[in-house]
């Protein structure tokens, strides 16, 4: 806001923007009364006339009492200038006033519209001390509340007049339809809402504010009327709103059904009715077998009903036959669908059938065996399914390695082992430790036997493990020919031989954690063997080599060298690499599970309602330690309550985001510079500040919850806060006052200047309306970068008819005190010292 010019109208005695150099002693007191409200008024002040509705008149009276010592006579005819809605209807100024006598002036305000009406009353008077003028600004306001509603089913806004109906239509029992009722005050005066209520079964109010509530001009109040029927049939009710002593009513209607359709279940055992939310038990079905049944759907209504969706979930359940959707069922028409249950694995099954908005539950039990198979090599256990491959560690001709196969029956019925054998053209795979066959494996029991890989020839060797002549598992191993350099590795305390083209599989390892293998190269000959290169091809960087010898090197006869292979995955899933030892190639592999879920966390620092222009600090703490290093960001989001964002709301780094880290097995977030909290500016605009965290591992895996907890700080709507007032320019007959402050509502309604003389006496009080200038400033693009801050400059020009030209009129003023107000309240007072 740049410049606001105060205007005092005093029929020529005071020009706009002028201040009397000499103030005569007050000789009158004035009181303004409307209804049961009365208040003292002074020359140049403002009185309000508030009507209850457009077209309804209201009356206000001004009483002027002479407090002088002689006699007061009124000069000329009192005048009301401005809006024709405000008229002077009665007065008597013909009789002089003796001391303490009074004269009454009656005004009538008949609003022709809901806009503000502004007029000014002016009357001149004279007594023995001189001629005076009394002026009073008259402001007429009237509320105009418009009622509308929007149903959740359509979201269309519909005006609502007194006596109208809100139709909620047809609802299913225990389902809801909401109507958002809006009360919008389009008038210029506040409206008082004293009561809002609903009657009728199934209707209820939500979001009701604390009443009575003052609905200011331009504001809106919303409540929700919910229709939640619990029984079938029609419902009727009433919405009542008491505003400014008048009652507004609207009828509420709705109809409810338990379901729009009827259903019948047709099974081999007979036909029974089927109702929504019913559970039907289908009994036992053998794995590999199936059962089928039919559900008929009928429209019992007198109007068509649309069937738009049919779905079923549950292992083994399907709908092989059904209508083509969408399907319009005419009154009394019916259709049907066929449902099949064909279980492939044993166990209890729960299926949910959805037909439109209706749902049904079916339970069944699949009876049969379920084999979980694992093969163990050393301390490493791996699951395997039918058709899968069991890779054996590499070996050499003349050596052997064994694996244990375990079959566990996790099903609900027995499994019979008739035959177990291996097929291998080289004779390198053999079965050991077989049980006596045939053998029955009961539900919950396990059976184990061994398979030995003793290669008879060099190279890659494959075979199959056959169960009952049908289920097969692939067997694979690599055998090396006799060589002076042989390879082996150790994981934990177990040693494994490995040959060229062999596979080294690491145990499952959590991301960022490390599992290591000690890899040994041994010269089994009697002469030294050359070793030129050892390398690693790894695109994901999950494997690393340590403690490598200086290359090239010689390995003496019957001697060995050892180095370390580390597996440290950065991402979940499988990782592979190739270890090169001269011409030999070793396949490396490992897997990492997904990281654990992020534990709960909480913010530290103040939340809730905070004051503007503050710099609180926020921190972040996990409720339990996390095994991995974490990184993340905090992001500031501002929800403005004054239709503008405040650019001052930032973290202390000047940005809307700030990074943090949380070391593994620690709780506290650490911000740049090692701080455990980060400051931010609350700004000068009312609204809510939301602080949202994001988390990830150092390798970039997102751990942020889908609905993260946020910290919320609310900046309230407050009366203006004045920071300082100062004289920016001054001459003998003029001065300019600059006032700096902020208003969190980004609105200002009035300013009040109090001029104090050199001896402490009050020279004048100058109130004036700044609403229009405030609106122009705060709605401009230039104001956006200042938030709720403002600077107001007000120039004053002093004139005196009795002072000689060149007289220093400003010299009579010691200081000027300033207050400002908005719709919330009045600010503190600041003072500009003139001299």
Helices and strands as residue ranges (DSSP letters): E 18-20, E 28-34, E 37-41, E 46-51, E 57-66, E 71-82, E 86-90, E 97-98, E 102-110, E 117-127, E 130-142, E 145-151, E 157-160, E 165-172, E 176-185, E 191-199, E 203-206, E 213-215, E 220-228, E 233-243, E 246-257, E 262-267, E 270-274, E 279-286, E 291-298, E 305-307, E 310-313, E 317-321, E 327-329, E 334-341, E 347-355, E 358-367, E 371-377, E 380-384, E 389-391, E 395-396, E 401-409, E 415-417, E 420-423, E 429-432, E 439-441, E 446-453, E 459-467, E 471-480, E 485-491, E 494-498, E 503-505, E 515-523, E 529-531, E 534-537, E 543-546, E 553-555, E 560-567, E 573-581, E 584-592, E 601-604, E 608-610, E 617-622, E 630-640, E 657-662, E 670-671, G 672-674, E 678-679, E 687-697, E 710-715, E 721-730, E 734-742, E 750-757, E 762-769, H 771-778, G 781-786, E 789-799, G 810-812, E 813-821, E 830-833
